[in-house]
C-alpha cells in the first residue's frame, strides 16, 4: 500500500494500558502504517479560566481524564517496534515534543487546533523531523503558506499537509474533499493528505483518488465505550474495510498506456472488422454497398475504426461474401 495510513488511537485508551495495547493490535491487524496517540497535560493545554463550550461543563476535568501517562510512551513504542508498526503521537506542549524526540520517533504530527499556533509550529519544526500537519479549523489556503515557510526556515523540509475539518464528527457535506486538489495546486512541493473525522469508511479512499498520500482516522475498540472520541471512531472491522478500499482505490488509479490492457487481450476478438457483404473483384471500389463491419476482430483483419480510410478505396484482390478485407 502506497498510502501512509495513521490509525489515530488518541485518547481512546481510556486510561487503561492494556486498552492502549489493544488499539495498537487493531491498527496492526488492519494493515495501518502507524498508530498515533496524543501527548498532552490538562494544565498546559487549556487555561484554568476556560468557559464552558461544546457541551462540556468543565473542559479541564475532561482533558485530565483523557491524558496519556507519559511513562506509557516508551513501552507503547517498544510494543509498536516489536510488531513492526510505527509509533506516533501528537505533542501539545514543549515537554511533549522533547519526550517524543527522546523516544526517537520517525516523525511528529501537529494537530488541527494547534496548526494555527505558529509559535508552536516553529518549535516542533525545529526538531527537523518530518512533520505531518493538519490544516484544520481557522487554517486557510493562504495560511498554509505561513506554516510551510516557518517549517522550512526552521530546517524542516519534509512537510505533509492534511486537509482537515475539526468538527467531531464531520458532516459529509462539510468535508470538502476538493480542497485536497487546491492544496496540491497551490503547494506542489508538499505532500497532501486527509485527517478525516467523518463517520464512514469511504471518505479516505475518495481522498486518495484526489491525490491524498496520507490518511489519518480515529480508531476504537468499541463505539460504545465512554469518552468523547469513541462515537466517531472506526471499530476494528471498519478500519480493515477502510484500508481495503484505499488499496482498491490505489489499484484503480493507473493509466492505460496502449490500445489494450493485459486483461483486454483475451476479449479483443469481440471488436469489429471490415468484411465483404458482397463478392468483390480486384479493382472494384469499396463502398457501403459491398462492405460492412462485423465481429470478430483478428490480428490479420482490418479494424472497424479504419472504416473511413478504406471506404471508396480500391480492392487489392478478390473477396467473397464474409471475407475479411
N, C-alpha and C positions, 0 to 999 in steps of 0.2 A: 504494500500500500504506500503510495507516494504522499498522501495527505498526513500531516502530523496531527494526530487526534489526542487532545488533552481531556482526560476524564477528570472533571472537577469534583473532588471529594469535599472540598471546602470545609464547612463546619458540620457536615452530616455524620461525623464520628460520634456526636452527642456526648463527648467527654468520656467515651469508652474505648480504651486502647484496642481491644480485640475487634471492635467495630471498625476502627481505622484500618486494621489489617485486612478485614473482610472487604473493605472498599478497594484496597489495592488488588485483592484477588479478583474482584469484579472487573476492574479495569484490565487486568492482565488476561483474564479468561475471554474477554470480549475482543482482544486484539488492539487495545489502545496503545498509543506510543508513549504516553506519560500519564501519571496520576498526580493531581495537584491538590495541595492543602492550602491553608491560609494562616499566615503568621502575624497575629495582632494581639494587642492588650487593650482592654477597655479604657484604661486611664490615659493612654496615648492616642486613642482613636477618636473618641467623642469628648468634647468639653463637658465638664460636670454640669454646666448650666444649659445643656441642650434641651429645648422644649419637646413636648410630645409631638410625634408626627407619624404618618403612615400607619396609624392604629396602634402604635406602641406607647404604652404608658410611661415606661422608664427604659429608654434605649440603652443606657449604661448597664443596667442589670441584664438585659438581653445579651449584649455583646460579651459581658463577663461569662455568661453561661455557655457561650459558643467558642471560647478561647481554646486553641490547641496548646496543651502544655509544651513548653519549649524543650523539656527533656525527652519528649517523644520523638523529636525530629530525627535524631541520629539513628535510633533503632528502626524508625519507619523507612529512612533512606537505605539502611542496610538490608532491610527486608525487600525493598524495591530492587536493589542491586542484585540480590540473590535470585530474584525472579526475572531479572533482565527486563525491567520496565523502568523508565526514567522517573525519578522523584523530582517533583517541583513544588514550589509554594509561592504565593503572592505575599510579599512583605508589606507591612503598613506603618513601620517606624524604622528609625535608624538602626536600632539594635537588631531588628528582624533582618534587615539587609545584611548586616555583618555576620549574623548567625548562619545565614544561607551561604554566604561566601566561604565561611569556615567549614561548612559541610561539603564544599567542593561541588556545588550544583553546576549543571551544564549551562543553565540559562535562568533568567528571572522574568516573572510575569508581573506587569503593573496592571492593577485592576481599573475598571472603567471609572469609578468615582475618584480615583487618585490621578488619572492621566492628565487632568487639567491643573494639577498642582505642579507647576514647573520646577519649583524648589525640590520637590520630592523626585521628579523625573531626573533632574540633574544629578542628584545624589545616587540614585540607582544606576544611572548610565555611567557614573564614574568608576563603577566596578569593572567596566569594559567587557562584561559578559554579554552574550547575545540577549536581546530584550524582546519580549512579546508584550505589546501594549494595546489594551482595549481602548479604542476611540469611542468612549461611552457618552454618558449624559453631559451636555454642555460642550461637546467637542465637535467643532465644525470642520469642514474640509480645509478651511484656511488655518485653523488652529493646529491641525496635524503638522503643518509646515514648522511651527514653533517647536513641536515635540521632536521632530526629526533633526532639526537644526541643533537643539540642545544636546541630543544624543550624540550626534556626530562631533560636536565641539568638545564633548566630554571624552571622546575616544571610543565611542561605541558606533560601529558601522553596520552591525548585523541587527537590523530592526524589522520586526514584523508588526504590522498594524492590523488589529482585529476590529472590523465593524461590530458595533455593539449597541443594543438598546438595553438600558438599565432599569426597565420595568420588570418586576418579578411576580408572575410570569409576563412575557411579552405577548400582546395580542398579535395574531398573524398579520393583521393589516398594518401594524407598526414596525415590522421587521425590515422593510425597505431594502431588500437584497441588492437592488441595482446600485446602491451606494458602494458596493464592492467594486463594481466596474468604474465608478467615479474615482475611488481612491487609487485604483490601478492606473487610471488615465492621468491623474494629477501627479502621482508619485511613482513613476515607472521603476525607480531604483530600490523600492522597498517591497518586501513580501507582504501579502494581504491575506487575511482570513476572517473568521467569524467567531465571536463569542455569543453563543445562542442561548436565549432564555425562553424561547417558545417551548410548548409542552409536547411537541411531536418529534418523530424521528426523521421526518422527511426534509425539514428545512436545511440541515447541514449538507445533504447531497445536492440540493439546489444551489447552495453557495459554492460548492466545489465546481459545479457546472459553469458558474460565473467567474471562476478563477481563484477561489479561495484555496490556499495551500495549508492552512492551519485551522482546525476546528476545536472549539472548547465547549464542553457541555457538562452540566451538573449531573452527578450520579447519586444514587441512594440504594440502600438495601431494600427499603420499602417506603412507598409514599405515605404510608400510614404512621410512620414514626413521628414523634413530636419534634418540633423545630420549624423555623420559617422557610428553610430551603428544600425540604423533602418533597413538598407537594408538586413542584415544577421540575424536579429532577427525574432522570431516567432510571428505571429499575433495571436489573441485570439483563433480562431478555430484551428490553428495549434498546439498551446500549449495543448489544450484539446486532440487533436489527439495523440500527443507525449505521454502524461500521460496515455491515454487509451492503447497505445501499450506497455508501460512499465508494466502496470497492467496485460496485456495479457501475456507478457513475464514471469512475476513472476508466474502466474498461470500455465505456461507451464513447469516450471523448477523442478517439483517433480521427485521422483524416484519410479519406480514400485517395490512394496515390495513383491508381490506374483505372482501366476500364472495368476490371473485375476484381473483387476481393477474392481471397483464397476460398472462402465458403461459397462464392457465386460461381466458381468454375464448374461445379457439378451441374448447375442449372442453366448455363448459358445456351444450351441447345433449345431452351424454351423461347429464345428470341426468334425473330423472323428473318427470312432470306428472300431475295428476289428470285422468282421462279417463272417459268413459261406457262401461260394459261392456254396457249395455242401452239401448234407446231410452227417453228420459226426457222427460216432458211438463212444461211450465211449471207450477210449483206443486207438483210432486212432491217428496217428501222424499228427499234424497241419503243413500243407505245403502250398506252393504257389498255389498248385492245388485245395485246398479245403477251403482256407480262403482268404479274401481280406480286403480292407479298404473302408468304405463309410461313408457319413454323415447319421445321426447326431451323436454327442457325448452326451450320457446321463450319469447321475450320477452313474448308476449301470453297465455301459458298460466299455470296455477297450479302452483307448485312443490309437489312431494310433501310437503315439510316442513310444509305448511299443512293436511295431511290432517284432523287432528282439529278444526281450525277450520271446515272445510267439512262434515264428517260430521254428518248429521242436520239440515243447513240446508235451505232451500227453493230448488228450481231456479228461476232467474230467467227461463229461456227453454226452448225445446225442444232436446233433444240427440239425435243419432243415435249408434249404436254407433261408438266410436272418436273421437267429437268431444272436443276439449279443453274441460274445464269452464271 
